Every structure is written in C-alpha cells, then in structure tokens.
Amino acid sequence: MLLEAAKLRLEFGRAKGGTVVAVDDISFTVKENEFTVIVGPSGCGKSSLLYLIAGLHEPTAGTIQLSGEPVHGPSPDRGMVFQSFTLFPWLTVRENVAFGLKQKSMPEAQAKPIVDRYLRDVGLADFADAYPKQLSGGMKQRVALARAMANDPKILLMDEPFGSLDSQTRHVMQELLLNIWDQQKKTVLFVTHDIDEAILLGDRVIVMTARPGRIKREIPITLPRPRHPDIVLAPEFLGIKRQILDLLHEEVLRSLALPG
C-alpha cells in the first residue's frame, strides 16, 4: 500500500476549556495509482483528515505512513490543492507552477520543460506570463493543480478543490483532472461534499460519519473508465448515489438527534 493510516484521532482544544474530537479511530489504506474520494456530513472532519495526511495537523493518536515512512509534517511527497486557490499574487503563472521546483533548488534549465509540460496539460501555456489577478477562478485552480503536479508528489491531496467554481467550470475541471490522472497515473485522495463528483471521479468512496468522524462504509466504484459526464444518468450510477445518500441521511439524522 502507498498510504496507510491507523487508528487516527484528532482533538482540538476549546477556548473555554475542554476538547472537540474531529476524527476518531480512523484506519484505511490507499493503493498506488488509486483515486480515493472522501465524503461525509458537514463538519464531520473530512478536511481535518486530509490535513492529517498532509502533515498540517499532528494526530492526537494513531499513525500515518507513506511508502512505509512515518508522516511528520508537510513534504513534497504529498501535494496539496485547496478550495481557495492559494496562489502567490506577485508571481506569474509560470513562477507559481515553478515554485516548488525552485524550493528544491532545481536548476531553471531542468525545471522549465516540467513547468511547460504541466502548463500545456492544464491548457494555460498562453497565460504563462499572466498574474493571478488576470485569471478566472477556474484558471486559478488549474494553476494550483499544475503547481502540485509539477512537484511530482507520491500522492495528490485535494480538499474540495472545485467547490467554489460554477457548475459548468466545475465539470470542465473534473474532466481535466480525470485526463491528467489517467495520463500521469497519480495517486489521489480527494475530499468533496458533491456525491455526483465523488462517484464520477473515484475508484472508491469512503463515507464518514457525523462528528466525531469515523469511517461508516467504503464503497467501490466499479463503473467503467473513461467516464463521461453523461454517466451520471446511468442506472448503475444512480444506484450508487442512492446508497451513499442513504448513508449520509442516516448520519445527518443522528447528528440532529432526529428519528430516522
């Protein structure tokens, strides 16, 4: 397995004392080249779990290993793409994509073809010298994706990366991501609240409980690839969607203490 998480627990302290348990007793694995998606009720700890994998939070208990090595803090081996675009506004598109390579002290002559490749992959070669303020939201997220991919991480961590985009741009970004994933054979761990997106993208969907977040069920997505957006109308797709919606509905009722 590429990624192994065992008995993860994350607690946050409250300002007035006491603690909040964000995730509890979570164990799962991710195979190399697998596209794994995490869904769950609002506030269930989806993003917190991803931040643990990224090394941005330290677990209260449990362990995380990537390629057999313990995870302690951020690393270029784990590329992160956030919902907010997190671009450096004073850098051009090219400079943003090259940022991680520059941090590795990679010579410019070696970095340039890598940057050029990913700018082409995300369709932004003609905007290499533009600044983030000159780009649309979808274009900014394409830059963020290219920057993460250029660093050649072992696993790409994506925290609702298309959540702030309009529907049409979101569909374009989903197709773009699937094309890049298919070409590069990267391992992806993707958090979303959109069930259609989870099924369209994933090899497997991990459904989390309401807080404290635990794994409620793992659902394999056996739909054939490549997947066209029209697949959301297929009976097999709708059957998986109903299964996930029912699981989430149970958790929402439980969190609100309502009868099922």
C-alpha positions as CSV (number, residue, x, y, z in Angstrom):
1,M,0.0,0.0,0.0
2,L,1.2,3.5,-0.7
3,L,-0.7,5.2,2.2
4,E,-1.6,3.6,5.5
5,A,-3.5,5.4,8.2
6,A,-4.1,3.5,11.5
7,K,-6.4,4.4,14.4
8,L,-6.2,8.2,13.7
9,R,-7.7,10.5,16.3
10,L,-7.6,14.3,16.3
11,E,-8.7,16.6,19.1
12,F,-8.9,20.3,19.2
13,G,-8.8,22.4,22.4
14,R,-11.7,24.8,23.0
15,A,-11.0,28.4,24.0
16,K,-13.1,27.9,27.2
17,G,-11.6,24.6,28.0
18,G,-12.4,21.0,27.0
19,T,-11.8,19.4,23.7
20,V,-13.5,18.7,20.4
21,V,-12.9,15.3,18.7
22,A,-12.7,15.9,15.0
23,V,-11.9,12.4,13.8
24,D,-11.7,9.2,15.8
25,D,-10.3,5.7,15.3
26,I,-9.9,6.0,11.5
27,S,-8.0,3.4,9.7
28,F,-7.7,3.0,5.9
29,T,-5.2,2.4,3.1
30,V,-4.8,3.8,-0.4
31,K,-3.2,1.8,-3.2
32,E,-0.7,3.3,-5.6
33,N,-2.5,5.0,-8.6
34,E,-5.9,4.7,-6.9
35,F,-8.3,7.6,-6.9
36,T,-10.0,7.6,-3.5
37,V,-12.7,10.0,-2.5
38,I,-13.9,11.0,1.0
39,V,-17.5,12.2,1.6
40,G,-19.4,12.9,4.8
41,P,-21.8,15.2,6.5
42,S,-20.8,18.9,7.0
43,G,-18.4,19.2,9.9
44,C,-17.5,15.5,10.1
45,G,-13.8,16.0,9.8
46,K,-13.2,15.3,6.1
47,S,-10.8,18.2,5.7
48,S,-9.2,17.6,9.1
49,L,-8.4,14.0,8.0
50,L,-6.8,15.3,4.8
51,Y,-4.8,17.8,6.8
52,L,-3.5,15.0,9.0
53,I,-2.3,13.1,5.8
54,A,-0.7,16.3,4.5
55,G,1.1,16.8,7.8
56,L,-0.6,20.1,8.5
57,H,-2.1,18.7,11.7
58,E,-0.4,16.3,14.2
59,P,-2.7,13.4,15.2
60,T,-3.6,13.1,18.8
61,A,-3.3,9.4,18.4
62,G,-2.6,6.9,15.6
63,T,0.0,6.7,12.8
64,I,0.3,7.6,9.1
65,Q,2.8,6.1,6.7
66,L,3.6,6.9,3.1
67,S,5.6,4.3,1.3
68,G,6.4,2.8,4.6
69,E,7.8,6.0,6.1
70,P,6.1,7.8,9.0
71,V,4.4,11.1,8.2
72,H,5.6,14.0,10.4
73,G,4.9,17.5,8.9
74,P,4.5,18.6,5.3
75,S,6.6,17.1,2.5
76,P,6.8,17.5,-1.3
77,D,5.8,13.8,-1.5
78,R,2.3,15.0,-0.6
79,G,1.0,17.7,-2.9
80,M,-2.0,19.7,-1.6
81,V,-4.7,21.5,-3.6
82,F,-7.1,23.6,-1.5
83,Q,-10.6,25.0,-2.3
84,S,-9.1,28.5,-2.1
85,F,-6.5,28.9,-4.9
86,T,-3.5,29.8,-2.6
87,L,-1.5,31.3,-5.5
88,F,1.2,33.9,-4.9
89,P,-0.3,37.1,-6.4
90,W,3.1,38.7,-7.0
91,L,4.3,35.7,-9.2
92,T,3.3,34.9,-12.7
93,V,1.5,31.7,-13.7
94,R,4.9,30.2,-14.7
95,E,6.5,31.3,-11.5
96,N,3.7,29.9,-9.4
97,V,3.9,26.5,-11.1
98,A,7.7,26.5,-10.7
99,F,7.6,27.5,-7.1
100,G,8.0,24.0,-5.6
101,L,10.8,23.1,-8.0
102,K,12.7,26.3,-7.1
103,Q,12.3,25.4,-3.4
104,K,14.1,22.1,-4.3
105,S,16.9,24.1,-5.8
106,M,16.2,22.6,-9.2
107,P,18.2,24.4,-12.0
108,E,16.0,26.5,-14.2
109,A,17.0,24.7,-17.3
110,Q,15.8,21.4,-15.8
111,A,12.6,23.0,-14.3
112,K,11.4,24.8,-17.5
113,P,10.3,21.7,-19.5
114,I,8.5,20.3,-16.5
115,V,6.6,23.6,-16.0
116,D,5.9,23.9,-19.7
117,R,4.5,20.4,-19.7
118,Y,2.0,21.0,-17.0
119,L,1.0,24.4,-18.3
120,R,0.1,22.6,-21.6
121,D,-1.7,19.8,-19.7
122,V,-4.0,22.3,-17.9
123,G,-4.4,24.5,-21.0
124,L,-2.6,27.6,-19.8
125,A,0.5,27.7,-21.9
126,D,-0.7,31.0,-23.4
127,F,-1.1,32.5,-19.9
128,A,2.4,31.7,-18.6
129,D,3.3,35.3,-18.1
130,A,-0.1,36.4,-16.6
131,Y,-0.7,37.2,-13.0
132,P,-3.4,35.5,-10.8
133,K,-5.5,38.7,-10.8
134,Q,-5.8,38.4,-14.5
135,L,-7.3,34.8,-14.3
136,S,-10.8,33.4,-13.8
137,G,-11.5,31.1,-10.8
138,G,-11.2,28.0,-13.0
139,M,-7.9,29.2,-14.4
140,K,-6.5,29.8,-11.0
141,Q,-7.4,26.3,-9.9
142,R,-5.8,24.9,-13.0
143,V,-2.6,26.8,-12.0
144,A,-2.8,25.3,-8.5
145,L,-3.3,21.8,-9.9
146,A,-0.3,22.3,-12.3
147,R,1.9,23.5,-9.4
148,A,1.0,20.5,-7.3
149,M,1.6,18.1,-10.2
150,A,4.9,19.7,-11.3
151,N,6.4,18.8,-7.9
152,D,5.8,15.1,-8.8
153,P,4.2,14.1,-5.4
154,K,3.6,10.5,-4.5
155,I,0.0,11.4,-3.6
156,L,-2.1,14.3,-4.5
157,L,-4.4,15.6,-1.7
158,M,-7.4,17.7,-2.9
159,D,-9.7,19.5,-0.4
160,E,-12.9,20.3,-2.2
161,P,-10.8,21.9,-5.0
162,F,-13.8,22.7,-7.2
163,G,-16.3,23.7,-4.5
164,S,-16.1,27.4,-5.3
165,L,-16.5,27.1,-9.0
166,D,-19.7,27.5,-11.1
167,S,-21.3,24.3,-12.4
168,Q,-20.0,24.5,-15.9
169,T,-16.4,25.3,-14.9
170,R,-16.6,22.5,-12.3
171,H,-17.5,19.9,-15.0
172,V,-14.6,21.1,-17.1
173,M,-12.2,20.8,-14.2
174,Q,-13.4,17.3,-13.4
175,E,-12.7,16.2,-16.9
176,L,-9.3,17.9,-16.9
177,L,-8.4,16.2,-13.6
178,L,-9.5,12.7,-14.9
179,N,-7.5,13.2,-18.1
180,I,-4.3,14.2,-16.1
181,W,-4.8,11.4,-13.6
182,D,-5.2,8.9,-16.4
183,Q,-2.1,10.1,-18.2
184,Q,0.1,10.5,-15.1
185,K,-1.2,7.6,-13.1
186,K,-1.0,9.6,-9.9
187,T,-2.5,8.5,-6.5
188,V,-5.3,10.9,-5.5
189,L,-7.1,11.4,-2.2
190,F,-10.0,13.8,-2.8
191,V,-12.4,15.4,-0.4
192,T,-15.8,16.6,-1.6
193,H,-19.4,17.2,-0.5
194,D,-20.7,16.5,-4.0
195,I,-21.9,12.9,-4.4
196,D,-22.0,13.0,-8.2
197,E,-18.4,14.3,-8.2
198,A,-17.3,11.5,-5.8
199,I,-18.8,8.8,-8.0
200,L,-17.6,10.3,-11.3
201,L,-14.0,10.6,-10.1
202,G,-13.4,7.8,-7.7
203,D,-12.3,4.2,-7.7
204,R,-13.6,4.1,-4.2
205,V,-15.7,6.3,-1.9
206,I,-15.1,6.5,1.8
207,V,-18.3,7.6,3.6
208,M,-17.7,9.2,7.0
209,T,-20.0,9.5,10.0
210,A,-21.1,12.7,11.6
211,R,-18.6,14.2,14.1
212,P,-16.6,12.7,15.5
213,G,-15.7,11.5,12.1
214,R,-15.3,7.8,11.7
215,I,-15.4,5.6,8.6
216,K,-19.0,4.4,8.1
217,R,-18.5,2.4,4.9
218,E,-16.2,2.1,1.9
219,I,-17.9,1.7,-1.5
220,P,-16.0,0.5,-4.5
221,I,-16.9,2.3,-7.7
222,T,-16.9,-0.3,-10.5
223,L,-18.2,1.9,-13.3
224,P,-16.0,1.6,-16.4
225,R,-13.4,4.2,-17.3
226,P,-13.0,6.6,-19.0
227,R,-16.1,8.2,-17.6
228,H,-18.1,10.8,-19.5
229,P,-20.2,13.3,-17.5
230,D,-23.3,11.7,-19.1
231,I,-22.7,8.6,-16.9
232,V,-24.5,10.4,-14.0
233,L,-27.7,9.4,-15.8
234,A,-26.9,5.7,-15.9
235,P,-28.9,3.4,-13.7
236,E,-25.7,1.9,-12.1
237,F,-24.5,5.4,-11.2
238,L,-27.9,6.4,-9.7
239,G,-27.9,3.1,-7.7
240,I,-24.5,4.0,-6.1
241,K,-25.7,7.6,-5.5
242,R,-28.8,6.4,-3.7
243,Q,-26.7,4.1,-1.5
244,I,-24.4,7.0,-0.5
245,L,-27.2,9.4,0.0
246,D,-29.0,6.9,2.4
247,L,-25.8,6.5,4.4
248,L,-25.4,10.3,4.7
249,H,-29.0,10.8,5.6
250,E,-28.7,8.4,8.5
251,E,-25.7,10.4,9.8
252,V,-27.5,13.8,9.4
253,L,-30.5,12.5,11.4
254,R,-28.2,11.1,14.0
255,S,-26.3,14.3,14.4
256,L,-29.6,16.2,14.8
257,A,-31.0,13.5,17.1
258,L,-34.0,13.1,14.8
259,P,-36.0,9.9,14.3
260,G,-35.0,8.0,11.1
